[in-house]
Amino acid sequence: MKYLNYEIVGTEVKPFTYRPPIITVDENGELRISYSRNKDDSEHIKRINFLNLVGRDENGVVVSYQPMDYVNRFLMAYHIDDDKEDSAQYSKGLIHFFSFLIAMQEKWDTEYDDELFDNLAGMPRPRWDYIAPRKAHRITYQYRKALKDSVLKEPDPNLRLARTTATAYMNAVVKFYSYHLRQGMKFNNPPFEHEVININFEAAGNSMKAYMTKAVHTTDLRLNFPKSKRNAGGALPEARRDLR
C-alpha cells in the first residue's frame, strides 16, 4: 500500500463571487432552488482562503487534492451569514488545528496493530467529527493542551506561539464547532462544554452600586495563561511588571 504524506493547504480566492439562491415553491408544494441570470445580482467577498487536504507521495508529487468542504462552508457562512469581511485568522487557525489532527493520525497509524487492537476498548483513529467519551481524549481538548504547551513549554523560540496567536487559534476551533452545532450536526459527545463566567467591574458614576456584574458566555476550551511578570515586548525587556 502506497503511503501518502498529507498536509493542509490554503487557496486564496480574491475576489470571490457568488450568486445568492432564489428559493420558490412549485405547484406541488416542493421547494425549488434557482439562480438569477442577471450578473448584477451577484455578490462579492473581497478575499477568502479555502482549505484543502493535499496528499503527496514519497517524491513529493501531489496525488490527491480534496477540498475540505466542512471547513469551507463554515468560512463562507462567516462572510455571507454573519456579514464579516475578513476570515483570514480563522483560516490560519483551522490550518493549524487540522495539521495537528494529521499529526495525531500519523501517530495513531504508527502505533496501530491489527492483531492487538480492541474495537471495544481501543481509541479509534482520530477524526474531527468523532468526540471521545473522556475529555482528555477528545481532539478539541488535546488541541487546547498542545496550544498551551506551545506557549509555555516549547524550548525552540522559532516554534513557540505567542499567547494572542494561541488564543486566536483556539477561538477559530470553537467557532468552527459552534457553526456545525447550530447547523444541527449531532456529535457522539459534546466537543466542549458551555460556561457562563460572571465578570465584576467598577460601576459608572451615575450608578448606585459600586460594582456591576456582567455574564459572559464562553466554553471550557478557553486558554488561561498565568500573568506575565516581565515586559518582554517593552523598551526594557526585563522590567518587572508586578506591583510592589
N, C-alpha and C positions, 0 to 999 in steps of 0.2 A: 504494500500500500504506500503510495507516494505521500510524503509528509510535506505539509504546506506551512509556511510562516504567515500568520495573519497580523494585520495592523489596521488601525482606524485612520482613514484619510479624509480630510475635508475638501470639498469642492465649492469654491466661492462662485456665486452667480450674482452679477450686478449689471443692470437691474434685473429683478425677477418679475416677470409679467404673468398675470393670471386673470382668468375670466370668472367672475362670480356666477355660480349656477342659478338658473331660473327654475323654481320648483312649482309645478302645476298639478292639478288633479284632473284626470281624464274622466270620460263618461262612465267608466266602471268604478270610479272612486279610488283608483290607484294613483300613487304619486309618480310623476314623470319629471325627469331632470333634463334640461336643455340649456344651451348657452347662446347668448346674443351673438349675432354675426357682425354687429357694429364694433369696430375696433376701439371706438371712443369709450365703450363701456368697460374696457379692460382696466385693471388696477395694477399698481406697481409697488414693489418693495425695493428700496434702494440697494440693499445688499443682504444676502443670506448665505450661510455656509452649511451646505448639506453634508451629512456624514455617510461614509461608505466603508464596507468591510472588504478589504483587499487581501487576497491570498497570493503568495509568491512561492515558487519552487526553490530548490537549493541553489539555483543560479541567479536568483533574484528576479526572475521573469514573472510577470503578472499572469496568473492562470485563472483567477476568478475575481470578479468585481461586482459586489452586491450592494445596492443602495439600502441603507438602514431606515426603512420606511417608518418604523415605530418611533424613531428619533426625529426624522424629518417632518412627520406630521405634527409633532409637538412644536418644532421650531416654526412651522408655518402658522399654526394656531396662535402662537405667541405674537406674531405680526398681525395676522388677519383678525382674530377674535379679540385680542387684547389691545390692538391698535398701537403696538410698540414698533419703533424704528430699528432698534439695534438688538440683535440676539447673539453677537459675537462672543460675549462672555459665557453664555450658555453652551454654545458650540464648543468652545475650548474646554469647559468643564466636563462635558459629556465625552469628548475625545479622551480626556484623562481618565474618566470613570470606566469607559469601555476598554481602554488599553489595560487598565488594572484588571478588569474581568478576563481579558485574554490571557494575562499572565497567570491568573488563578486557574484557568482552564488548562494551560500548559503544565502547570504544577500537578494538577489532578491527573492528566494524561500520563505523566511520568511515573506517578505512584500507583496507577491503576493496574490491578492484576485480575484477569478474568476468572481465574480459579479461586482466588481468595475473596473476591468482592461479594458482599452480602447485600442483596437488593432491599432487604427489610431494614437492616441496621446501618448500612453504609450510606455516606453522603453522596447524592448524585452529582454528576458533573455540573459545575456552576453555570447558572443562566441568570439573565437579568430578570426574567419573569418567574423564577422559582424562588420562593421565600422560605427558608428553612424554619423548622419549628423553634429552635433555640436562637435567641437574638445574636449570640456570639458567632453563629454560623451563617447568619443572613448576610448577603452580599453588601447590603447598604451599611450595616454596622461594621463589617470588615473594612469597607472603604473608608468609613469615618476614622477608624483606628489607624489605617495606613496614612491618611492625611495628617492626623495629629503627630504620628511618628516622623513623618517627613518634615515637619516644622520643628519639633523638639529634639529628635534623636538622630537625625541624618547628619553623619560626620562630614560628608562631602558638601562644601558650600555651593558647588555648582548644581547639586541635585536638591538642595534644601529649598522648600517652598516658603514664601512669605505668608504670614498669618492671614493677610487680606486675600491672597490668592487661594489658600486652602478653604477659607470661608466661602468665597465665591464659587468654587468648585462644588462644595457640599450643597450650597443653595441651588445650584443647577440640577443636581440629582434629586433633591426634594421637589423642585418644580416639575421635573420630568415625571416622577412617580405620581405626584398630585394630579397632573394632567390625565394620566391613564385612569386614576381612581374616579375622577369626575366624568370620564367617558364611560364609566360603568364596568371597567375591567375588574374581574374577580381574581384576586391573588389568593393562593392557598393559605397565606398568613400575611398580616399587615407588614408592609415594607418599613414602616416606622409608626411610632405612637404620637398621637396628637396631644399637645400640652397647652395649658394656659398659664402664663407667667405674669404675676402682678408686679408692676414697677411703681415704686413710690418716688415722687418728685415734689419739689417745693412749689407750693401754690402761688398764683399771681397775687398782687397786692389787693385786688378787689374781692378776694375770696375770704370767707370767714374761717376757713381751715388753713392750718399751717402747711399741710402736705396733702397731695392728691394721689390717687391710685389709678393706674391705667392697666387694663388687661391686654396682654399681647398674646396672640395665638401663634404657636410655634410647634416644633416637633422635638423629640428627644434625640434627633440627629445633629443638633447644633453643636458646634465646636466651642469648648470652653478652654481658653488658654490662661495660664497664670499671668498676672500683671507683670510687665517688664519693669525692672528697676534701673535699667541702663538705657540711655538715649543713643541707640546705635546709629540713628539717622541724623543726629544733630551736629552742630559745629564742633561740639566736644563729645566725641564718641563714647567716652567712659564716664560722662557726667551722671551723678546719682539723681534719680527722679523721686525717690521716696521721701516722705515728709519726716523731718527730724523734730 
